Amino acid sequence: MRCPFCGNVDTQVKDSRPAEDHVAIRRRRFCPACGGRFTTYERVQLRDLMVIKSNGRREDFDRDKLERSIRISLQKRPIDPDRVDQMISGIVRRLESMGETDIPSTTIGEIVMESLARIDTVGYVRFASVYKNFQAADDFDKFVSELRPDASPEK
């Protein structure tokens, strides 16, 4: 593993332990050249996934991009970071186990929305506002009214 500080390719592993509910390995590393310490995470990757965008363009699946968008939607929400990591790992495992290497971006968006709806409705609405491209307050109102259980007016 290359040292991020000096570029030395001969780094040493000082400590390894399971992370993210045993779906990743966390490794503490040390660079003998510069003395720098850093952490790496190792995950199993079942297959290389390609995302098919709505305009037909193809790009490599980027777990970090998925994680950023989810963390933005959950920003300042009282959600345990470990729970978010587990959710992201679960989404990636689900995508990898679908059996397809080409996955439409709409499928990814729907899976993310389904996962967010289970852990935080505010994060779910935030993500949906970007995913569904809300343009006005009425879009929010309509979407949120679909979340509420039907309230029958009392007479």
Helices and strands as residue ranges (DSSP letters): E 12-19, E 24-30, E 37-43, E 50-52, E 58-60, H 63-73, H 81-96, E 102-104, H 105-119, H 121-131, H 137-147
